[in-house]
């Protein structure tokens, strides 16, 4: 284990990202940067915080819809014309959104870096706010949702969010629903973009064969086009504490069982590494995890069973899923509860802890072998409020973790026993 950890730490020393800032219109915009000259390419991400689907307070799906509009090029050139301009120079520009962030990504060859920023500036100055673009995105997204109507994993996952986050914006599907997408107008997209794509929410992530000086020079040209805007505190949403079960009757041959519970932990909690180890043993580790062992190996109820903890600024909860035969649904659900109960009551064994340490420490170098992985790691450290290289300290804590400390931590989190379920089955 120590060999793998030493190898990872050495790699971090050789290839280390740094965090600086650039002032634009009186606002300091953070810049996360790593120079890597092994390939003549540059990748840039403009990340806007508190601007993902968590901002869909007006219309469900508006954030993702707005990102799709920005993928339709400029109004002057249109979607095809703008795409041809980029393709002729091997430049890629795309936008997407998650729960908490809205991201515009640009990649190009080193020699086209200045041009890539020029085209991004044109896009931000003249988005394709046309009825043709609006209808095209509507048709595409509505068609995608229509196809997902028979994707019962998607249906069950959406239903679980409705259970866990009932009455909040997180209960809505990030892609919206067919009826909500039909309501979106150009003015809604414009208002969303103007409010969220702004300097006060921006973090820039850059890596590749380029100097920091050149990066600051080029991204400043782009940032100047953005309004100052207003940064707002990201709301944190509590997960349902009282267990609830929603069952959907569908024409299916399998039962899709999705489950979740609260997980009382803050995004900047120093004990997160314990949660990482504990959850790996419970259900993230695949074969050998408690859920897989009981549900697949011992009882043959499902091909796979999975559980993980998600701790972010806006939410903190445990979630998991499995598929089983319709007539085995009750047994599978009871088994999940049984596994969780035993896990909290009795904790884990020394052998489980050692095997988990070997995997997490041994596989860590593979998680940061590319520039994009390293930049994402640094971004998440910064975004969560940790100091730079927090991940290295976390690995050292995992290596030193003792069984009694881990089991004491597990026994404190009795809230994971408050399991809610969303089940798609045929009654």
C-alpha positions in Angstrom: 0.0 0.0 0.0 2.7 2.4 0.9 4.4 1.9 -2.5 1.2 2.9 -4.3 0.7 5.9 -2.1 4.2 7.0 -2.6 3.8 6.6 -6.4 0.7 8.8 -6.3 2.3 11.5 -4.1 5.3 11.6 -6.4 3.0 12.1 -9.4 1.2 14.9 -7.7 4.6 16.7 -7.1 5.6 16.4 -10.7 2.2 17.4 -12.1 0.6 19.9 -9.8 -2.2 22.3 -10.5 -2.1 25.8 -9.0 -4.8 28.3 -8.1 -4.5 32.0 -8.8 -7.0 34.7 -9.7 -7.7 37.4 -12.3 -9.4 40.7 -11.6 -12.2 41.7 -14.0 -14.5 44.7 -13.4 -13.4 44.7 -9.7 -14.2 41.0 -9.2 -11.5 38.4 -8.5 -12.2 35.3 -10.7 -10.4 32.2 -9.5 -8.2 30.5 -12.1 -7.2 26.8 -11.6 -4.2 26.0 -13.9 -1.9 23.2 -14.8 0.8 23.4 -17.5 1.3 20.1 -19.4 3.4 20.2 -22.6 3.2 16.5 -23.4 0.5 17.2 -26.0 -0.1 20.4 -28.0 -3.6 20.9 -26.7 -5.4 23.3 -24.3 -8.6 22.6 -22.4 -10.5 25.4 -20.7 -13.7 25.3 -18.6 -15.7 28.3 -17.5 -17.6 27.0 -14.4 -20.5 29.0 -13.0 -21.5 28.1 -9.4 -25.1 27.9 -8.2 -26.2 27.8 -11.8 -27.1 24.2 -12.6 -30.5 22.6 -12.4 -30.7 23.7 -8.7 -31.6 27.1 -10.3 -34.7 25.8 -12.0 -37.0 27.5 -9.6 -39.1 28.9 -12.4 -39.3 26.1 -14.9 -38.1 22.5 -14.5 -35.4 21.8 -17.1 -34.6 25.4 -17.9 -30.8 25.2 -17.0 -30.2 22.2 -19.2 -32.4 23.8 -21.9 -30.3 26.9 -21.8 -27.1 24.9 -22.1 -28.5 23.3 -25.2 -29.3 26.7 -26.7 -25.7 27.8 -26.2 -24.7 24.7 -28.2 -26.6 26.1 -31.2 -23.9 28.6 -32.1 -24.3 32.3 -32.7 -27.3 34.0 -34.2 -25.2 35.5 -36.9 -23.7 32.2 -38.2 -26.4 29.8 -37.0 -25.8 26.3 -35.6 -24.3 24.8 -38.8 -22.2 27.9 -39.7 -20.7 28.2 -36.3 -20.0 24.5 -36.1 -18.2 24.6 -39.5 -16.1 27.5 -38.3 -15.0 25.6 -35.3 -14.5 22.3 -37.1 -12.2 23.9 -39.7 -9.9 24.9 -36.9 -10.3 21.7 -34.7 -11.9 23.8 -32.0 -14.6 22.3 -29.7 -17.0 24.4 -27.6 -19.9 22.9 -25.6 -21.9 23.7 -22.6 -23.6 21.5 -20.1 -25.0 21.7 -16.6 -25.1 19.6 -13.5 -27.1 20.0 -10.3 -25.0 22.9 -8.9 -22.8 24.2 -11.8 -23.2 25.4 -15.4 -20.0 24.6 -17.5 -18.8 25.9 -20.8 -15.9 23.8 -22.1 -13.5 24.8 -24.8 -10.7 22.6 -26.3 -8.3 23.3 -29.1 -4.8 22.7 -30.4 -2.2 25.0 -28.9 -1.9 27.1 -32.0 -5.7 27.7 -32.0 -6.0 28.6 -28.4 -6.4 32.4 -29.1 -9.0 31.6 -31.8 -10.9 29.3 -29.5 -11.3 32.1 -27.0 -12.3 34.5 -29.8 -15.1 32.2 -30.9 -16.3 31.7 -27.3 -16.4 35.5 -26.9 -18.5 35.7 -30.1 -20.8 33.0 -28.8 -21.4 34.8 -25.5 -22.0 38.1 -27.2 -24.4 36.7 -29.8 -26.1 33.5 -28.7 -28.4 31.9 -31.2 -31.6 33.2 -29.6 -33.8 32.4 -32.5 -37.2 30.6 -32.8 -35.5 27.9 -35.0 -33.0 27.1 -32.3 -35.7 27.1 -29.6 -37.9 24.7 -31.5 -34.9 22.5 -32.4 -33.9 22.1 -28.7 -37.5 21.5 -27.6 -37.9 18.8 -30.2 -34.7 17.1 -29.2 -35.2 17.2 -25.5 -38.9 16.2 -25.6 -37.9 13.3 -27.9 -35.3 12.2 -25.4 -37.8 12.3 -22.5 -40.3 10.4 -24.6 -37.7 7.6 -25.1 -36.9 7.6 -21.4 -40.5 6.8 -20.5 -39.6 3.2 -20.9 -36.2 3.4 -19.3 -37.3 2.2 -15.9 -33.9 2.9 -14.2 -34.4 6.6 -15.2 -38.1 6.5 -14.1 -37.2 5.0 -10.7 -34.3 7.4 -10.1 -36.6 10.4 -10.8 -39.2 9.0 -8.5 -36.7 8.5 -5.7 -35.7 12.2 -6.0 -39.4 13.1 -5.7 -39.5 11.1 -2.5 -36.3 12.2 -0.9 -36.5 15.9 -1.8 -40.3 16.4 -1.9 -41.4 20.0 -2.2 -38.0 21.3 -3.3 -36.3 22.1 -6.6 -34.2 18.9 -6.3 -37.4 16.8 -6.6 -37.6 17.9 -10.2 -35.8 16.0 -13.0 -32.9 18.1 -14.3 -34.0 17.4 -17.8 -37.5 18.7 -17.0 -40.7 17.1 -18.1 -42.5 17.2 -21.4 -45.1 19.7 -20.2 -42.5 22.0 -18.6 -40.2 22.0 -21.7 -43.2 23.0 -23.9 -43.6 26.2 -21.8 -40.0 27.5 -22.2 -39.7 30.7 -24.2 -36.7 32.6 -25.5 -37.1 35.2 -22.8 -36.8 32.5 -20.1 -33.5 31.3 -21.6 -32.2 34.9 -21.8 -33.1 35.6 -18.2 -31.5 32.4 -17.0 -28.2 33.0 -18.9 -28.0 36.7 -17.9 -28.5 35.8 -14.3 -26.2 32.8 -14.0 -23.5 33.3 -16.6 -21.7 36.1 -14.8 -18.4 37.1 -13.2 -19.6 36.7 -9.7 -20.2 33.0 -10.1 -17.3 32.2 -12.4 -14.3 29.8 -11.8 -12.0 29.2 -14.7 -10.1 25.8 -15.1 -7.3 25.6 -17.7 -4.8 22.9 -18.5 -2.4 22.1 -21.4 0.5 23.3 -23.4 0.2 27.0 -22.6 1.6 29.5 -20.1 -0.3 31.0 -17.2 0.5 34.5 -18.6 -1.1 33.6 -21.9 -4.1 32.0 -20.2 -4.8 35.2 -18.1 -4.5 37.3 -21.2 -6.9 35.2 -23.3 -9.6 34.4 -20.7 -9.7 38.1 -19.6 -11.0 38.9 -23.1 -13.8 36.5 -22.6 -14.6 37.4 -19.0 -14.9 41.1 -20.0 -18.0 40.2 -22.0 -19.8 38.9 -18.9 -21.9 41.0 -16.6 -20.8 41.3 -13.0 -23.9 39.5 -11.8 -24.6 38.5 -8.2 -23.2 35.5 -6.3 -25.8 33.9 -4.1 -25.3 31.3 -1.3 -26.2 27.8 -2.4 -29.1 26.5 -0.5 -28.7 23.2 1.3 -31.7 20.8 1.1 -32.5 18.3 3.7 -33.4 14.7 2.8 -36.7 13.2 4.0 -36.2 11.9 7.5 -39.3 9.7 7.7 -39.2 6.6 5.4 -41.6 6.6 2.5 -42.3 4.2 -0.4 -43.6 5.1 -3.8 -44.5 2.2 -6.2 -45.1 2.8 -9.9 -47.1 0.2 -11.9 -45.5 -0.3 -15.3 -45.4 -2.9 -18.1 -42.1 -4.4 -17.0 -40.6 -7.8 -16.5 -38.3 -6.7 -13.6 -38.7 -4.8 -10.4 -36.5 -1.7 -10.3 -35.8 -0.8 -6.7 -34.1 2.5 -5.8 -33.6 3.5 -2.2 -32.1 6.4 -0.3 -31.7 7.9 3.2 -30.2 11.0 4.9 -26.5 11.1 5.5 -25.6 13.7 8.2 -22.4 15.1 6.9 -21.3 18.6 5.7 -19.4 18.9 2.4 -16.3 20.1 4.1 -16.4 17.5 6.9 -12.9 16.2 7.7 -14.3 12.8 8.3 -15.5 12.3 4.8 -12.6 9.8 4.2 -14.3 7.5 6.8 -17.6 7.7 4.9 -15.7 6.9 1.7 -14.2 3.7 3.3 -17.5 2.7 5.0 -19.6 3.1 1.9 -17.1 1.2 -0.2 -17.6 -1.8 2.1 -21.3 -1.4 2.3 -22.1 -1.1 -1.4 -19.8 0.9 -3.6 -17.1 -1.8 -3.9 -19.0 -4.1 -6.3 -18.1 -7.8 -5.7 -17.2 -8.2 -2.1 -19.4 -5.4 -0.8 -22.0 -6.3 1.8 -25.0 -5.6 -0.5 -23.5 -7.6 -3.4 -22.6 -10.5 -1.1 -26.1 -10.8 0.5 -28.3 -9.9 -2.5 -26.4 -11.6 -5.4 -24.0 -14.2 -4.0 -26.0 -15.6 -1.1 -29.6 -15.2 -2.3 -29.4 -14.8 -6.0 -31.9 -11.9 -6.0 -30.1 -9.6 -8.4 -27.2 -9.4 -10.8 -25.9 -6.4 -9.0 -26.7 -4.1 -6.1 -25.0 -0.8 -5.4 -25.0 2.0 -2.8 -23.0 5.2 -2.5 -22.9 8.4 -0.5 -23.3 11.8 -2.2 -22.1 14.8 -0.1 -22.3 18.1 -1.9 -23.0 21.7 -1.0 -26.7 21.3 -1.7 -27.4 17.8 -0.4 -26.0 14.9 1.6 -27.6 11.5 1.3 -27.0 7.8 0.7 -28.6 6.2 -2.4 -28.6 2.8 -4.1 -30.4 0.5 -6.5 -30.9 -3.0 -7.7 -33.0 -4.9 -10.2 -34.8 -8.2 -9.3 -37.6 -10.5 -10.3 -41.0 -9.0 -9.7 -42.0 -11.8 -7.2 -38.7 -11.2 -5.4 -39.2 -7.5 -4.8 -40.3 -7.7 -1.2 -37.5 -10.1 -0.3 -34.9 -7.9 -2.0 -36.2 -4.8 -0.2 -36.1 -6.6 3.2 -32.6 -7.7 2.5 -31.4 -4.2 1.9 -32.8 -3.1 5.2 -31.3 -6.1 6.9 -27.8 -5.4 5.5 -28.0 -1.8 6.5 -29.1 -2.7 10.0 -26.3 -5.2 10.5 -23.8 -2.7 9.1 -24.7 0.0 11.6 -25.0 -2.4 14.5 -21.9 -4.5 14.0 -19.6 -2.4 11.8 -17.0 -3.9 9.5 -14.2 -6.5 10.0 -10.4 -5.9 9.9 -10.2 -7.9 6.7 -12.8 -5.7 5.0 -10.9 -2.6 6.1 -7.6 -3.9 4.8 -9.0 -5.0 1.5 -10.7 -1.6 1.0 -7.4 0.3 1.9 -5.6 -1.8 -0.7 -8.1 -0.9 -3.4 -8.5 2.8 -2.6 -4.8 3.4 -2.2 -3.7 1.1 -5.0 -6.1 2.5 -7.6 -5.7 6.2 -6.7 -2.9 6.8 -9.2 -5.3 5.8 -12.0 -7.8 8.4 -10.9 -5.3 11.3 -11.5 -3.2 10.0 -14.4 -4.7 12.5 -16.9 -4.6 16.3 -16.8 -8.4 16.6 -16.8 -8.6 14.3 -13.8 -6.0 16.3 -11.9 -7.7 19.6 -12.7 -11.1 18.2 -11.6 -9.5 17.0 -8.4 -8.1 20.5 -7.7 -11.4 22.2 -8.7 -13.3 20.0 -6.2 -10.9 20.7 -3.4 -11.3 24.5 -4.0 -15.0 24.3 -4.5 -15.6 22.3 -1.3 -13.5 24.8 0.7 -10.5 22.5 1.3 -6.9 23.6 1.0 -4.9 22.5 -2.1 -3.6 18.9 -1.9 -6.3 17.9 0.6 -6.7 14.7 -1.4 -3.2 13.6 -0.5 -3.9 14.1 3.2 -7.1 12.1 2.8 -5.1 9.2 1.4 -2.7 9.3 4.3 -5.7 9.3 6.7 -7.2 6.3 4.9 -3.9 4.4 5.2 -3.7 5.2 9.0 -7.4 4.5 9.7 -8.0 2.1 12.6 -10.9 -0.4 12.8 -12.3 0.9 16.1 -12.4 4.5 14.7 -14.2 3.4 11.6 -16.7 1.3 13.4 -17.4 4.1 15.9 -18.0 6.4 12.9 -20.4 3.9 11.3 -22.4 3.4 14.4 -23.0 7.1 14.7 -24.8 7.3 11.3 -28.0 5.6 12.3 -29.9 7.9 10.0 -29.1 5.7 7.0 -31.6 3.2 8.4 -34.4 5.6 7.5 -34.6 4.2 4.0 -37.2 5.4 1.5 -37.9 3.5 -1.7 -39.0 4.2 -5.2 -40.0 1.0 -7.0 -41.0 0.4 -10.6 -42.8 -2.9 -11.0 -45.8 -4.6 -12.4 -48.5 -5.1 -9.8 
